[in-house]
Amino acid sequence: MVTILKEFFKWPLVTRLRAPDNDDEHVDRLNHRVTVGFILLGVLITSTTSFVMNRISCWLPTELKHGSYIKYIENYCWITNTYYVHSNVTPPHAIEDRRRAEICYYQWMPILLLLMALCFYIPRLFWRSFNIHCGIDIQNLIKKSAISSKDSTKTATQMFDYYCQTHCQSKPSSLSLITFSAYIRRNKRRGNYLFSLYILTRFLYLINSILQLILLNILLGHRGNAWLLDINIMKSIFRHGNPLLDSPYFPRVTLCDVPIREIAEIHRYTIQCALPINILNEKIFLALSFWFSYLILHNFFSFILLLFQQLPSQRLAYVRRLATLINSPSRESIDVFTKQYLNIDGIFLLRLISHNSSELQTMEVLKKLLNNYHERRLSSINS
């Protein structure tokens, strides 16, 4: 088992999840690192459980309890799908009705969990695929800014300064901060490319978490509002001791029709089977439903906060507050520096540095940027 875990942590995706380099905020890492890690743990559990417990166990009539019938019937029922009929309902006689009640995908739970993990990682791939060509290495910028040394701060300032001079000098469109044209190559120098890309990434995280909770609501057999899923589960636990309704998607007991050929005749038996693996699957998906509920709230409020922080008044207030702590020039010059030099992307990068290192390091970078900016203005005036 230890060897399996060591190999698991050597996988490129897992190594990437554990990487210390950051170019986003904590809420993003909750989605593409923590959540993906939880889901991959579920994949590991569901994939290896079959080695320590029976996936399916069937009750057989007396005439079939001999020879290799037991193992054959259990394997047959596992690979051909069982069907679910509530214990208070008589099984239908028509074959078509039984087929409509089949449970077709409980064997594929590890693959389903992998697809869920991929959906949480897609926004990350979207963010990295586009920001890597924006003109600045954000990961390296944040890494250099986080190191308290003159050389590292100087390197970070040079990277920041180059990006602001080449990409943030143009005034963004007054119609909208987030425009499709910002993603076209010729419009990357409008000063809002990175923020537009980032807010779309945040929106993808929010929509993905909502859709994932709705999917879990369906899989757990909950009949009602997806947003009340966790509340209803808690009520059921305290009142009845049963966390879930009798879910047709993770049933404990199912039925299976097994054809047995004997000489020239085919006898069909309806076998009742228990699926211990579904108890584990259900608990994994139940835990994910609570986590996704928390994640939706976190994604939603952080998304609203992100929009609020990018209001013109809030951008100016943020730079003024940092500049006040470093004995900056007049307020008017700070406003000009913010609007004409930093622009939307520059302030967004400052917030990323502050979020991933410290506000003290952000002030050091801002101080050097201010000095460079005013030196260039003085030299242009003198010339």
NORCORFEN-V922180 format. One line per field, one symbol per residue. psi: psi as a letter, one per 40 degrees, with the letter a starting at -180 (. if undefined). burial: I if it has 24 or more other ideal C-beta (glycine too) atoms within 12 Angstrom, else O. A space follows every 50 residues. Layout:
# NORCORFEN-V922180
psi = ???
burial = ???
This chain:
# NORCORFEN-V922180
psi = ddddddddeeiddddddehehhfaiddddddecddddddddddddddede eeihdihihiideefiaeddddddddddeehiihhidehhhidhdddddd eiheedefddddddddddddedddddddddeeeeeigddddddddehgid dddddddddddddddeeedihiiedidhideeeideeefeeedddddddd dddddddddddddddddddefhgahdeedddddddddddeehdiighedf idhiihhhhhhhbeihhhhhhhihgddddddddddddddddddddddddd dddddddddeidddddddddddddeffiaiddddddddddddaddddddd dddddecidddddddddddddddddddddddd.
burial = OOOOOOOIOOOOIIOOIOOOOIIIIOIIIIIIIIIIIIIIIIIIIIIOIO OOOOIIIIOIOOOIOOOOOOOOIIOIIIOIIIIIIOOOOOOOOOOOOIOO IIIOOIIOIIOIIOOIIOIIIIIIOIIIOIIOOIIIIIIOIIIIIIOOOO OIIOIIIOIIIOIIIOIIOIOIOOOOIIOOOIOOOOOIIIIIIIIIIIII IIIIIIOIIIOIIOIIIOIIIIOOOIOOIIOIIOOOOOOOOOIIIIIIII IIIIIIIIOOOOOOOOOOIIIIIIIIIIIIIIIIIIIIIIIIIOIIOIII OIIOOIOOIIOOOOIIOIIIOIIOOOOIOOOOOIOOIIIOIIIIIIIIII IIIIIIIOOOIIIIIIIIIIOIIOOOOOOOOOO
